[in-house]
Amino acid sequence: MTAPLYLEDLHVGQTFVSGSTTVTADEIKAFAREFDPQPFHLDEEAAKDSLFEGLAASGWHTAALTMRLLVQAFPLAGGLVGAGGETTWPRPTRPGDTLTVHVEVLEILPSRSRPDRGMIRARSETRNQHGEPVQVSITRIVAWRRPV
Amino acid sequence: MTAPLYLEDLHVGQTFVSGSTTVTADEIKAFAREFDPQPFHLDEEAAKDSLFEGLAASGWHTAALTMRLLVQAFPLAGGLVGAGGETTWPRPTRPGDTLTVHVEVLEILPSRSRPDRGMIRARSETRNQHGEPVQVSITRIVAWRRPV
């Protein structure tokens, strides 16, 4: 367990690398049944004739798996709370893929009105086992100042 | 079942409204256990002392529920495939909230290189039962031309 990080502990260019997680075809289909029930996320045969040319995880499944890895890898004090951001999925997550998240702090923005906190802007890249990005996000995240 | 929509069927300013879904505290915790295991998504007591001041759904849970509603509400031919976009969470989804998604087509972008498809840019607003936005997304989505 790493000590929680406060705003003062962060600097631009700082990087974090997560552990990894492997996603199965059954997990891809279970997520899709609940949240994104489209043929290319549910059925190998139907997926062959789709844009994805084979079973592909929902982008929201990739995003959720990324979050799970980030919660472990990026131990901000008070938790990891995103205010929003931009996400792209350069390629889909496939059955059997092993994902790892690489995070970089892009910017540190102390709050002008709230002396106890700030925001950071961070870039996270979720990579498969070939090192290829399956998700790139630039996100604003709450960071607390160390209590005095 | 609405007929699937092709690029030619869409116009700027067109709107769609989804059905609704209600999320329970148990569902919020189950999603969090799997994808976003932080105290404010897992436990009412711990959540009281957090930024959220009470149990709150993971933003990725709100995003996944939004996707489920969109798949029903926005029947694009070939399925709903997002290339990426910006998402903000103006307030959290709470236990018992009933969510509805309102979509508007912002822009239609035929592909220059691929005559069979284009992209649209759409804004989706996920609202709770008080009409308050819990998620606002501006997303690029693949749209296919009607086969000739």
Contacts between the chains, C-beta under 8 A, distances in Angstrom:
chain1	res1	chain2	res2	distance
A	31	B	64	7.8
A	34	B	64	7.6
A	34	B	68	7.4
A	35	B	64	3.9
A	35	B	65	6.9
A	35	B	67	5.6
A	35	B	68	5.0
A	36	B	64	7.3
A	36	B	67	5.0
A	36	B	68	6.8
A	36	B	71	6.4
A	37	B	68	7.3
A	37	B	71	6.1
A	38	B	71	6.1
A	38	B	79	4.6
A	38	B	80	6.7
A	39	B	79	7.0
A	40	B	79	6.4
A	50	B	78	7.2
A	50	B	79	6.8
A	51	B	78	6.7
A	51	B	79	7.6
A	51	B	81	5.8
A	51	B	142	6.6
A	52	B	81	8.0
A	58	B	64	7.9
A	58	B	67	6.9
A	59	B	82	6.0
A	60	B	60	6.9
A	60	B	63	5.5
A	60	B	64	4.7
A	60	B	67	5.2
A	63	B	60	5.5
A	63	B	63	6.7
A	64	B	31	7.9
A	64	B	34	7.6
A	64	B	35	3.9
A	64	B	36	7.3
A	64	B	58	7.9
A	64	B	60	4.7
A	64	B	64	6.7
A	65	B	35	6.9
A	67	B	35	5.6
A	67	B	36	5.0
A	67	B	58	6.9
A	67	B	60	5.2
A	68	B	34	7.3
A	68	B	35	5.0
A	68	B	36	6.7
A	68	B	37	7.3
A	71	B	36	6.4
A	71	B	37	6.2
A	71	B	38	6.1
A	78	B	50	7.2
A	78	B	51	6.7
A	79	B	38	4.6
A	79	B	39	7.0
A	79	B	40	6.4
A	79	B	50	6.8
A	79	B	51	7.6
A	80	B	38	6.7
A	81	B	51	5.8
A	81	B	52	8.0
A	82	B	59	6.0
A	82	B	89	7.4
A	83	B	88	6.7
A	83	B	89	7.1
A	84	B	86	7.0
A	84	B	87	5.7
A	84	B	88	3.2
A	84	B	89	6.1
A	85	B	86	7.0
A	85	B	87	6.8
A	86	B	84	7.0
A	86	B	85	7.0
A	86	B	86	4.8
A	86	B	87	7.9
A	87	B	84	5.7
A	87	B	85	6.8
A	87	B	86	7.9
A	87	B	87	6.7
A	88	B	83	6.7
A	88	B	84	3.2
A	89	B	82	7.4
A	89	B	83	7.1
A	89	B	84	6.1
A	142	B	51	6.6
